[in-house]
Amino acid sequence: MRLQLALIQMDISFGNPEANRQKVIQKIGEAASHKADIIVLPELWNTGYDLSRLDEIADPDGTETKTLLQDLSKKHQVHIVAGSVAKKTASGFYNTLYAFDKQGIQAGEYSKAHLFGLMEEDRYLQAGSRPGLFTLGDLPCAGVICYDIRFPEWTRTAALSGAELLFVPAEWPQARLDHWRQLLLTRAIENQWFVIACNRAGSDPNNVFAGHSLVSDPWGKIIAEAGSEETILYAEIDPEQVAEVRSRIPIFSDRRPELYTKE
Ligand SMILES: O=C(O)CCC(=O)C(=O)O
């Protein structure tokens, strides 16, 4: 069965969760009316990178985000990979992805494992340490966030755990657009899965962001790619292509894990 994807490549209002929340409600409504099966949001869509004000603006325990996205996925009968939000907990702040199925049930939660020093995440955030595995309907999925795609061991771990679709919410800067595209396609080819990457558009006081959300098939072929402007990127995929590519070149059964034990 083919699936319709909608990636919401939005600009994010710096440090203004209420404005971002209103935009997310409107964009999810628009994507749902295009008959999307899965809607994807970018990284830190509630606050942007206004990290020094997290105490004031991060979502306490993610409660507001979870309530909103549960309601929207149920109302529109659509799976939502809700990008990530800044979350405030008793043990500090996290950059956390949530996923909800069409019934409005929370399917997954993942906190960014590799913190990006160039954007001061290591100063303000705590790192997650659990993999982001979840199921939408009967689709085995994984989520990682932005800088995480530079760590092939981490995405390989998710593929070895059975994921066939990788979701990547991001706030990736324009300055390294070439890395973004090459890393995403490489992660797709080496793990023979779909890569569904939703970046933000626009800029904040410190960075201009690249946009260029993209969807790659398990062969590394780009199915859809956005430009740099705010948009909703639509793409159609056939999840059965994963099994077909994995049987054509059987890298998982050809692996030699006994050779890969440097650490
Ligand atoms: O790795 C990069 O070049 C960008 C990463 C990034 O912007 C992030 O993790 O927020």
Ligand as a Chemical Component Dictionary entry (heavy atoms), coordinates in Angstrom:
data_LIG
# 
_chem_comp.id                   LIG 
_chem_comp.type                 NON-POLYMER 
_chem_comp.pdbx_formal_charge   0 
_chem_comp.three_letter_code    LIG 
# 
loop_
_chem_comp_atom.comp_id 
_chem_comp_atom.atom_id 
_chem_comp_atom.alt_atom_id 
_chem_comp_atom.type_symbol 
_chem_comp_atom.charge 
_chem_comp_atom.model_Cartn_x 
_chem_comp_atom.model_Cartn_y 
_chem_comp_atom.model_Cartn_z 
_chem_comp_atom.pdbx_ordinal 
LIG O1 O1 O 0 25.669 18.828 11.977 1  
LIG C1 C1 C 0 25.394 19.925 11.480 2  
LIG O2 O2 O 0 26.115 20.474 10.643 3  
LIG C2 C2 C 0 24.148 20.655 11.883 4  
LIG C3 C3 C 0 23.508 20.079 13.116 5  
LIG C4 C4 C 0 22.463 20.948 13.682 6  
LIG O3 O3 O 0 22.214 22.027 13.200 7  
LIG C5 C5 C 0 21.684 20.491 14.829 8  
LIG O4 O4 O 0 21.857 19.362 15.307 9  
LIG O5 O5 O 0 20.808 21.266 15.274 10 
# 
loop_
_chem_comp_bond.comp_id 
_chem_comp_bond.atom_id_1 
_chem_comp_bond.atom_id_2 
_chem_comp_bond.value_order 
_chem_comp_bond.pdbx_ordinal 
LIG O1 C1 DOUB 1 
LIG C1 O2 SING 2 
LIG C1 C2 SING 3 
LIG C2 C3 SING 4 
LIG C3 C4 SING 5 
LIG C4 O3 DOUB 6 
LIG C4 C5 SING 7 
LIG C5 O4 DOUB 8 
LIG C5 O5 SING 9 
# 
